Amino acid sequence: MSDKETVHFWDKMLPDQHEHTYHYSGDNYAKALYEVIASSSGIPNPHETFKLEHTDMFTVEEMASNPVSMRFFEFLIAVAGIKRVLEIGAFIGVSTMNFAKSVPADGKVVSIEKFDHFAAIARKNFELNGLSDKIDLHEGDAFEVIDSLPKDEKFDLIFVDGNKERYLDYVLKTEPLLNSGGIMVVDDCFFHGDVANDTPVNEKGAGTKAFMDWAAGQDSWLRIALPLANGIYLMVRK
């Protein structure tokens, strides 16, 4: 019998696990890997891509979607021919502008931001970067805004990144607005590891886990939780 330790699927799921890093000789693999990915994929820093007005509450690095994730969404938009995007949770508009730059010239991004402080900064950023004509930003409660949207103008991609406590409600509320063959994307689906707890430690984690538990039984959807950044959940109707 071999003395080699048994390797499991979960031992080889993430790029920073031992089974994938034993040739690395540096002291910060995450940083080195990010730089390799960004360089080889042509992914710029959002501070270089956009003129940005900031909030003093959070940094872009803290709150905005990771640039690698945004390149992944750009890839999805290109290969799936996506023209219309609905975004729940704009922050200061970095992801919104990435979507707007990724859709074709006749595409549109409809974004919903609950907090007036972030919405005001996002609008300024759209103007600074010449993207206001491709973005409709709605300020207010997402459920009220969704009810006000035209029912005959569906979306090719819905990006859920708002109130984690109500993730499942967002998905169920917006699913009728998704075009046939459209993609539902739920960001931060691991919520800092809380979904892996038997009992989540906070309400945001509980809301995210409720979505994940629901998704586990949705066999009418082709679905995958990707271990990218804080987790990205993708769903498309079979």
ABEGO torsion letter per residue (X at the ends): XBABBBBBAAAAABAABAAAAAABABABAAAAAAAAAAAAAGBBBAAAABBBBBBAABBAAAABBBAAAAAAAAAAAAAAGBABBBBBGAEAGAAAAAAAAABBAABBBBBBBABAAAAAAAAAAAAAAGAAAABBBBBEBAAAAAAABBAABBBABBBBABBAAAAAAAAAAAAAABBBGBBBBBBGAAGGGAAABABBABAAAAAAAAAAAAAAABAABBBBBBBBEAEBBBBBBX
